[in-house]
Amino acid sequence: MHTDDNDGISSFLDRRLRLCAQMGEGVAVIATAPERLRNRDAHYPFRFDSYFHYLTGFGEPDAVLVLVAGENPRSLLFCRDKDMEREIWDGFRFGPEAARQHFALDEAYSISALDQKLPALLENQRRLFYMAGDSDAWDARVMGWLRTVRARSRSGVRAPATLEDLRGLVDEMRLVKDAGELATMGRAGVISAAAHRRAMTVARPGMHEYEVEAELLHEFRSRGAQAPAYTSIVAGGANACVLHYVSNDAVLEDGSLLLIDAGCELDGYAADITRTFPVNGRFSPAQRDIYALVLAAQHAALAQVRPGNPWEAPHDAAVHVLAQGFIDLGLCQGTVEGVIESGDYRRFYMHRTGHWLGRDVHDCGEYRVDGHWRPLADGMVLTVEPGCYVRPGEGVPEAFWNIGVRIEDDVVVRAGGCDVLTAGVPTAMDDIEALMDR
C-alpha cells in the first residue's frame, strides 16, 4: 500500500517516538505478517500485521521494524530490495532507501541483512521487546540472536537480561484512536452501511444467501474498501441462530428473517455491522416482538457508552432489558434479578454486548484493569450488539422458533455520550420496511 499523505506519515513517526518513550530503553522488534500459500502456487491475499502497520504505514510483506529506545531513539526498517524483475511479476517495491525516505525512518536495510545486524543492535541493551509466542519460528530466531550476543560475553558485551511482550504497550496506544484513525473508521462505516442498505433492497424470497453476500462484496469494493474485514455472515431463517454461520448457501424463505453481519476493511481499519430484516419486506407479529426487544436493549446499551462508565455498563443495561423482555414474552419465568442471577437468559442471549474495534475486528486492549472493568474514555471505539436467538425447545412458544435477531453498530466514545459511525443503515422496523419497499 502506498502512503502518500505527509500528515499520515507524521502520525506513524509520532507513534514510534511515543512507544520508544514508554520503553525507556531497549530494543523492540516487530515483524509484519508473512505471505501464506493457499494451495500450490496460489497465495492468500497479503494482509500486513496490524501492530507493524500501526507503527510504520508500510504495506509490503517480508519487513521488520526495529526500534532502539533511549536518549536518541532510532527507527530501522528491514524490507525487500528494489528488484525491477520481480516488479514485473508482483508489482511495485519501495526498496530500503526509498522506504527510509518515504516513511520517515532513520535507517533502512535489506531484509537479508536482518540476522547479521540484529545481534549488534542488541549488544549492551537491557531489554528486548517483541511479540513473544506469536510464532515458534520467530521465537527461535530471537533466541538465536541472543545466543550470538551472549557468545561475546568475554569481550565485555552484555545481552538483554529481560524479554518483554511489546503488545502491552502498543495495545494501550491503539485503544484510543486519533483523528486520522477515526476519519478512516468513519469512512469504513459509511461504506459498510451502504452495503447493508443495498442488501436490504435486493434480498427477496428464493434468492440464495450467497447472492446477497455478493451484493455486499460489490458495494465494499466499488466504494474503495480493500476487502471484507471478516467473513460475512448472511444467515436466513434458523441459520441466524448460529452465531458464526458462514456457509451462506441456503435459499431465503418467504416469511423468514435475514441476519447479516458484515463490514469492510478500509486502509487497515474494520467496520462491523449487523442488521436483521424480513426477507419479504414485512415483519411478522412474532418477529416484531423479538426485534423490538433487541432494539430496546441496544438503545439502553448505547445510553451507557460515555466516558467514565465501566466497560461492563452497556452489557449490563442490555441484559436487564432483554431479561425483562424474555419474561414478558414467556421465554423465561421469574423476576428480572432471578433470571439474570441464574443465567437463564443465556439460553437466548449467550454472547457479550460488544468488543473493541479498530485495525482488528476484535481489536486489542484489555477489558479489565487491576481486577476492575476498564473505564470508557474519549476516542475509544467499540461495537454495541445485543441479540436474541430462539431455537425450538420445550417451553419455548412456537411462534418464536428459529427467530434470530442481532443489531450491531460501531460507536466512538465521546464526551457526554457516543457517536454512531454506522447510523447510515436503519434500525427502526418502519424505516427498514420503507427502504425495502423502495
ROKOL-376656 format. One line per field, with one value per residue (C-alpha): residue number from 1; residue in one letter; chain; y, z, x. Coordinates in pm, whole numbers, plus 50000, padded with zeros to 5 digits. Layout:
<nodes>
resi (NUM, ...)
resn (a, ...)
chain (A, ...)
yy (Y, ...)
zz (Z, ...)
xx (X, ...)
</nodes>
This chain:
<nodes>
resi (1, 2, 3, 4, 5, 6, 7, 8, 9, 10, 11, 12, 13, 14, 15, 16, 17, 18, 19, 20, 21, 22, 23, 24, 25, 26, 27, 28, 29, 30, 31, 32, 33, 34, 35, 36, 37, 38, 39, 40, 41, 42, 43, 44, 45, 46, 47, 48, 49, 50, 51, 52, 53, 54, 55, 56, 57, 58, 59, 60, 61, 62, 63, 64, 65, 66, 67, 68, 69, 70, 71, 72, 73, 74, 75, 76, 77, 78, 79, 80, 81, 82, 83, 84, 85, 86, 87, 88, 89, 90, 91, 92, 93, 94, 95, 96, 97, 98, 99, 100, 101, 102, 103, 104, 105, 106, 107, 108, 109, 110, 111, 112, 113, 114, 115, 116, 117, 118, 119, 120, 121, 122, 123, 124, 125, 126, 127, 128, 129, 130, 131, 132, 133, 134, 135, 136, 137, 138, 139, 140, 141, 142, 143, 144, 145, 146, 147, 148, 149, 150, 151, 152, 153, 154, 155, 156, 157, 158, 159, 160, 161, 162, 163, 164, 165, 166, 167, 168, 169, 170, 171, 172, 173, 174, 175, 176, 177, 178, 179, 180, 181, 182, 183, 184, 185, 186, 187, 188, 189, 190, 191, 192, 193, 194, 195, 196, 197, 198, 199, 200, 201, 202, 203, 204, 205, 206, 207, 208, 209, 210, 211, 212, 213, 214, 215, 216, 217, 218, 219, 220, 221, 222, 223, 224, 225, 226, 227, 228, 229, 230, 231, 232, 233, 234, 235, 236, 237, 238, 239, 240, 241, 242, 243, 244, 245, 246, 247, 248, 249, 250, 251, 252, 253, 254, 255, 256, 257, 258, 259, 260, 261, 262, 263, 264, 265, 266, 267, 268, 269, 270, 271, 272, 273, 274, 275, 276, 277, 278, 279, 280, 281, 282, 283, 284, 285, 286, 287, 288, 289, 290, 291, 292, 293, 294, 295, 296, 297, 298, 299, 300, 301, 302, 303, 304, 305, 306, 307, 308, 309, 310, 311, 312, 313, 314, 315, 316, 317, 318, 319, 320, 321, 322, 323, 324, 325, 326, 327, 328, 329, 330, 331, 332, 333, 334, 335, 336, 337, 338, 339, 340, 341, 342, 343, 344, 345, 346, 347, 348, 349, 350, 351, 352, 353, 354, 355, 356, 357, 358, 359, 360, 361, 362, 363, 364, 365, 366, 367, 368, 369, 370, 371, 372, 373, 374, 375, 376, 377, 378, 379, 380, 381, 382, 383, 384, 385, 386, 387, 388, 389, 390, 391, 392, 393, 394, 395, 396, 397, 398, 399, 400, 401, 402, 403, 404, 405, 406, 407, 408, 409, 410, 411, 412, 413, 414, 415, 416, 417, 418, 419, 420, 421, 422, 423, 424, 425, 426, 427, 428, 429, 430, 431, 432, 433, 434, 435, 436, 437, 438)
resn (m, h, t, d, d, n, d, g, i, s, s, f, l, d, r, r, l, r, l, c, a, q, m, g, e, g, v, a, v, i, a, t, a, p, e, r, l, r, n, r, d, a, h, y, p, f, r, f, d, s, y, f, h, y, l, t, g, f, g, e, p, d, a, v, l, v, l, v, a, g, e, n, p, r, s, l, l, f, c, r, d, k, d, m, e, r, e, i, w, d, g, f, r, f, g, p, e, a, a, r, q, h, f, a, l, d, e, a, y, s, i, s, a, l, d, q, k, l, p, a, l, l, e, n, q, r, r, l, f, y, m, a, g, d, s, d, a, w, d, a, r, v, m, g, w, l, r, t, v, r, a, r, s, r, s, g, v, r, a, p, a, t, l, e, d, l, r, g, l, v, d, e, m, r, l, v, k, d, a, g, e, l, a, t, m, g, r, a, g, v, i, s, a, a, a, h, r, r, a, m, t, v, a, r, p, g, m, h, e, y, e, v, e, a, e, l, l, h, e, f, r, s, r, g, a, q, a, p, a, y, t, s, i, v, a, g, g, a, n, a, c, v, l, h, y, v, s, n, d, a, v, l, e, d, g, s, l, l, l, i, d, a, g, c, e, l, d, g, y, a, a, d, i, t, r, t, f, p, v, n, g, r, f, s, p, a, q, r, d, i, y, a, l, v, l, a, a, q, h, a, a, l, a, q, v, r, p, g, n, p, w, e, a, p, h, d, a, a, v, h, v, l, a, q, g, f, i, d, l, g, l, c, q, g, t, v, e, g, v, i, e, s, g, d, y, r, r, f, y, m, h, r, t, g, h, w, l, g, r, d, v, h, d, c, g, e, y, r, v, d, g, h, w, r, p, l, a, d, g, m, v, l, t, v, e, p, g, c, y, v, r, p, g, e, g, v, p, e, a, f, w, n, i, g, v, r, i, e, d, d, v, v, v, r, a, g, g, c, d, v, l, t, a, g, v, p, t, a, m, d, d, i, e, a, l, m, d, r)
chain (A, A, A, A, A, A, A, A, A, A, A, A, A, A, A, A, A, A, A, A, A, A, A, A, A, A, A, A, A, A, A, A, A, A, A, A, A, A, A, A, A, A, A, A, A, A, A, A, A, A, A, A, A, A, A, A, A, A, A, A, A, A, A, A, A, A, A, A, A, A, A, A, A, A, A, A, A, A, A, A, A, A, A, A, A, A, A, A, A, A, A, A, A, A, A, A, A, A, A, A, A, A, A, A, A, A, A, A, A, A, A, A, A, A, A, A, A, A, A, A, A, A, A, A, A, A, A, A, A, A, A, A, A, A, A, A, A, A, A, A, A, A, A, A, A, A, A, A, A, A, A, A, A, A, A, A, A, A, A, A, A, A, A, A, A, A, A, A, A, A, A, A, A, A, A, A, A, A, A, A, A, A, A, A, A, A, A, A, A, A, A, A, A, A, A, A, A, A, A, A, A, A, A, A, A, A, A, A, A, A, A, A, A, A, A, A, A, A, A, A, A, A, A, A, A, A, A, A, A, A, A, A, A, A, A, A, A, A, A, A, A, A, A, A, A, A, A, A, A, A, A, A, A, A, A, A, A, A, A, A, A, A, A, A, A, A, A, A, A, A, A, A, A, A, A, A, A, A, A, A, A, A, A, A, A, A, A, A, A, A, A, A, A, A, A, A, A, A, A, A, A, A, A, A, A, A, A, A, A, A, A, A, A, A, A, A, A, A, A, A, A, A, A, A, A, A, A, A, A, A, A, A, A, A, A, A, A, A, A, A, A, A, A, A, A, A, A, A, A, A, A, A, A, A, A, A, A, A, A, A, A, A, A, A, A, A, A, A, A, A, A, A, A, A, A, A, A, A, A, A, A, A, A, A, A, A, A, A, A, A, A, A, A, A, A, A, A, A, A, A, A, A, A, A, A, A, A, A, A, A, A, A, A, A, A, A, A, A, A, A, A, A, A, A, A, A, A, A, A, A, A, A, A, A, A, A, A, A)
yy (50000, 50340, 50602, 50947, 51160, 51354, 51405, 51030, 50960, 51203, 51012, 50690, 50869, 51012, 50664, 50527, 50810, 50766, 50394, 50449, 50692, 50428, 50166, 50397, 50191, 49872, 49738, 49641, 49407, 49400, 49189, 49216, 48914, 48656, 48574, 48249, 47979, 47893, 47592, 47501, 47830, 48042, 48266, 48413, 48789, 48950, 49146, 49322, 49270, 49525, 49614, 49657, 49872, 50085, 50190, 50218, 50253, 50017, 49765, 49522, 49167, 49050, 49351, 49408, 49726, 49770, 50048, 50147, 50345, 50581, 50939, 50940, 50691, 50534, 50355, 50095, 49912, 49587, 49523, 49364, 49500, 49701, 49442, 49551, 49194, 49092, 49411, 49289, 48988, 49116, 49495, 49794, 49766, 50060, 49910, 50018, 50367, 50486, 50332, 50515, 50849, 50793, 50654, 50890, 50620, 50674, 50372, 50101, 49782, 49474, 49210, 48972, 49167, 49120, 48824, 48987, 49326, 49234, 49090, 49412, 49617, 49405, 49441, 49608, 49666, 49583, 49486, 49327, 49382, 49161, 48970, 48668, 48347, 48461, 48224, 47938, 48032, 48392, 48284, 48059, 48340, 48579, 48317, 48276, 48649, 48637, 48337, 48524, 48820, 48601, 48426, 48759, 48797, 48754, 49067, 49260, 49251, 49210, 49059, 49184, 49034, 49099, 48991, 49179, 49136, 49452, 49411, 49553, 49892, 49908, 49782, 50081, 50315, 50152, 50156, 50531, 50635, 50962, 51193, 51024, 50680, 50794, 50956, 50627, 50427, 50673, 50613, 50236, 50273, 50470, 50211, 49921, 50094, 50141, 49769, 49679, 49917, 49753, 49409, 49522, 49648, 49335, 49048, 48857, 48507, 48244, 48402, 48224, 48375, 48394, 48613, 48871, 48827, 48910, 49241, 49327, 49250, 49453, 49758, 49724, 49711, 49956, 50221, 50172, 49928, 49674, 49369, 49243, 49290, 48930, 48653, 48787, 48617, 48605, 48387, 48333, 48177, 47927, 47992, 48325, 48126, 48004, 48285, 48231, 48091, 48146, 47880, 48139, 47884, 47835, 47959, 48255, 48157, 48375, 48481, 48436, 48691, 48752, 48837, 48996, 49057, 49219, 49507, 49624, 49690, 50028, 50119, 49871, 49959, 49749, 49819, 49570, 49600, 49359, 49412, 49177, 49225, 49027, 48861, 48958, 49315, 49281, 49178, 48926, 48997, 48747, 48886, 49237, 49132, 48992, 49270, 49546, 49388, 49368, 49726, 49846, 49660, 49832, 50174, 50103, 49991, 50293, 50523, 50378, 50440, 50752, 50845, 50722, 50440, 50093, 49867, 49640, 49912, 49875, 49497, 49516, 49760, 49537, 49223, 49392, 49493, 49152, 48962, 49164, 49109, 48736, 48721, 48931, 48706, 48382, 48272, 48294, 48276, 48461, 48802, 49000, 48968, 48594, 48538, 48734, 48574, 48221, 48290, 48160, 48447, 48296, 48037, 48320, 48567, 48393, 48649, 48983, 49313, 49443, 49442, 49687, 49779, 49919, 49767, 49428, 49343, 49221, 49487, 49479, 49622, 49476, 49488, 49470, 49663, 49573, 49347, 49610, 49677, 49941, 50286, 50404, 50707, 50960, 50821, 50452, 50263, 49965, 49773, 49756, 49437, 49277, 48987, 48718, 48366, 48137, 47773, 47524, 47369, 47258, 47553, 47789, 47943, 47801, 48142, 48242, 47929, 47988, 48365, 48513, 48888, 49090, 49466, 49595, 49939, 50086, 50373, 50622, 50719, 51095, 51347, 51330, 51012, 50843, 50892, 50609, 50553, 50316, 50509, 50517, 50193, 50195, 50003, 50106, 49848, 50103, 50253, 49908, 49820, 50155, 50104, 49754, 49890, 50121)
zz (50000, 49904, 50174, 50023, 50295, 50477, 50778, 50785, 50777, 51065, 51271, 51227, 51331, 51635, 51737, 51715, 51927, 52185, 52201, 52245, 52529, 52702, 52654, 52816, 52695, 52498, 52153, 52002, 51705, 51518, 51204, 50956, 50861, 50622, 50283, 50311, 50050, 49978, 49761, 49515, 49361, 49476, 49782, 50008, 49956, 50167, 50470, 50682, 51057, 51245, 51502, 51238, 51012, 51303, 51363, 51003, 50741, 50531, 50346, 50187, 50307, 50432, 50652, 51011, 51218, 51484, 51743, 51955, 52255, 52464, 52461, 52080, 51963, 51620, 51380, 51144, 50869, 50708, 50382, 50038, 49798, 49497, 49217, 48875, 48750, 49043, 48999, 48651, 48818, 49156, 49136, 49293, 49572, 49765, 49844, 50156, 50051, 49916, 50215, 50455, 50297, 50238, 50581, 50791, 50914, 51042, 50867, 50627, 50511, 50304, 50486, 50406, 50650, 50949, 51113, 51062, 51211, 51496, 51736, 51715, 51785, 52094, 52243, 52586, 52576, 52897, 52745, 52429, 52335, 52079, 52014, 52223, 52143, 51811, 51608, 51704, 51413, 51534, 51894, 51775, 51566, 51861, 52077, 51807, 51816, 52194, 52180, 51936, 52173, 52479, 52297, 52307, 52685, 52728, 52517, 52774, 52569, 52762, 52619, 52717, 53053, 53016, 52740, 52739, 52536, 52330, 52295, 52638, 52543, 52188, 52290, 52519, 52238, 51989, 52229, 52189, 51825, 51689, 51448, 51138, 51257, 51341, 50998, 50830, 51053, 50977, 50604, 50662, 50849, 50564, 50304, 50516, 50584, 50209, 50159, 50415, 50254, 49920, 50071, 50210, 49870, 49673, 49911, 49832, 49878, 49657, 49647, 49793, 50087, 49874, 49620, 49893, 50009, 49656, 49675, 49997, 49843, 49533, 49743, 49957, 49661, 49435, 49710, 49762, 50053, 50008, 50146, 50391, 50746, 50821, 50657, 50611, 50794, 50574, 50769, 50675, 50899, 51152, 51035, 51221, 51546, 51461, 51585, 51344, 51047, 50729, 50482, 50318, 50075, 50183, 49998, 50158, 50250, 50242, 50595, 50740, 50872, 50726, 50966, 50802, 50999, 50761, 50740, 50516, 50583, 50464, 50481, 50761, 50972, 51020, 51030, 51187, 51133, 51193, 51073, 51071, 50838, 50685, 50354, 50216, 50344, 50629, 50989, 51130, 51474, 51647, 51460, 51563, 51929, 51925, 51710, 51923, 52234, 52083, 51957, 52303, 52451, 52204, 52288, 52658, 52594, 52376, 52654, 52876, 52629, 52780, 52931, 53287, 53267, 53310, 53006, 53151, 53178, 52822, 52860, 53197, 53057, 52756, 52970, 53205, 52915, 52749, 53071, 53129, 52768, 52785, 53086, 52915, 52605, 52806, 52720, 53083, 53412, 53739, 53825, 53624, 53903, 53926, 53551, 53543, 53854, 53738, 53387, 53241, 52989, 52829, 52656, 52422, 52458, 52502, 52394, 52513, 52400, 52228, 52169, 52085, 51717, 51513, 51299, 51401, 51415, 51770, 51841, 52102, 52454, 52794, 52914, 53281, 53454, 53805, 53851, 53754, 53432, 53235, 53232, 52887, 52759, 52480, 52149, 52224, 51958, 52033, 51896, 52061, 51951, 52164, 52019, 52073, 51928, 51984, 51898, 51919, 52262, 52541, 52697, 52415, 52244, 51892, 51737, 51822, 51699, 51472, 51508, 51541, 51569, 51623, 51583, 51584, 51541, 51572, 51819, 51934, 52299, 52320, 52599, 52700, 52507, 52184, 51808, 51595, 51292, 51124, 51155, 50775, 50773, 50951, 51265, 51316, 51172, 50986, 50826, 50721, 50564, 50384, 50245, 50125, 49958, 49750)
xx (50000, 50133, 50101, 50140, 49979, 50250, 50024, 49965, 50340, 50395, 50138, 50337, 50656, 50478, 50361, 50714, 50852, 50576, 50644, 51018, 50943, 50731, 51002, 51254, 51546, 51593, 51518, 51183, 51143, 50810, 50763, 50481, 50272, 50418, 50274, 50082, 50038, 49676, 49748, 50022, 50145, 49849, 49876, 49613, 49580, 49850, 49738, 50003, 50034, 49823, 50092, 50360, 50145, 50021, 50382, 50505, 50233, 50447, 50230, 50477, 50549, 50892, 50953, 51067, 51070, 51338, 51310, 51607, 51484, 51692, 51812, 51825, 51559, 51600, 51366, 51513, 51328, 51436, 51249, 51275, 51532, 51427, 51400, 51279, 51242, 51019, 50819, 50724, 50560, 50444, 50422, 50593, 50850, 50991, 51330, 51523, 51636, 51300, 51122, 51353, 51273, 50904, 50814, 51030, 51268, 51621, 51774, 51665, 51833, 51768, 51566, 51853, 52072, 51840, 52018, 52355, 52263, 52028, 52288, 52490, 52179, 52108, 52455, 52453, 52079, 51895, 51560, 51427, 51062, 50889, 50566, 50655, 50470, 50322, 50537, 50766, 50993, 51025, 51079, 51363, 51508, 51511, 51680, 51942, 52022, 52052, 52285, 52507, 52529, 52591, 52874, 53061, 53036, 53415, 53458, 53256, 52936, 52611, 52291, 51943, 51851, 51478, 51241, 50910, 50594, 50555, 50180, 50104, 50248, 50111, 49766, 49723, 49824, 49587, 49294, 49234, 49207, 49345, 49162, 49305, 49205, 48853, 48816, 48913, 48680, 48403, 48451, 48457, 48128, 47972, 48079, 47956, 47625, 47576, 47639, 47373, 47124, 47198, 47136, 46801, 46689, 46784, 46701, 46385, 46242, 46402, 46747, 47046, 47230, 47545, 47369, 47309, 47668, 47783, 47594, 47778, 48116, 48031, 47948, 48261, 48497, 48318, 48341, 48714, 48740, 49019, 48836, 48576, 48702, 48593, 48393, 48042, 47755, 47445, 47205, 46843, 46579, 46714, 47069, 47051, 47055, 47409, 47629, 47920, 47730, 47935, 47817, 47589, 47443, 47080, 46773, 46593, 46239, 45930, 45834, 46183, 46431, 46775, 47059, 47363, 47683, 47930, 48174, 48453, 48821, 48943, 49314, 49367, 49060, 48748, 48377, 48138, 47762, 47476, 47121, 46824, 46529, 46238, 46315, 45973, 45990, 45737, 45797, 45550, 45398, 45633, 45933, 45831, 45817, 46170, 46312, 46159, 46311, 46662, 46640, 46533, 46830, 47063, 46924, 46976, 47333, 47415, 47295, 47568, 47853, 48007, 48343, 48390, 48137, 48288, 48320, 48050, 47784, 47643, 47628, 47453, 47197, 47126, 47094, 46847, 46621, 46649, 46576, 46259, 46157, 46218, 45987, 45720, 45733, 45714, 46069, 46185, 46000, 46056, 46194, 46445, 46701, 46642, 46670, 46997, 47144, 47063, 47186, 46862, 46860, 47171, 46955, 46853, 47142, 47475, 47738, 47869, 47724, 48036, 48410, 48685, 48708, 48995, 49267, 49132, 48763, 48812, 49068, 49341, 49313, 49235, 48875, 48971, 49249, 49369, 49069, 48810, 48624, 48812, 48650, 48550, 48743, 48705, 48830, 48776, 48578, 48357, 48063, 47720, 47544, 47273, 47079, 46819, 46833, 46535, 46581, 46293, 46266, 46037, 45856, 45955, 45648, 45636, 45567, 45927, 46104, 46405, 46392, 46741, 46794, 47110, 47155, 47513, 47664, 48015, 48043, 48307, 48313, 48268, 48220, 47857, 47780, 47886, 47894, 47749, 47970, 47726, 47399, 47365, 47167, 46828, 46740, 46375, 46135, 45922, 46234, 46359, 46024, 46013, 46364, 46273, 45962, 46182)
</nodes>
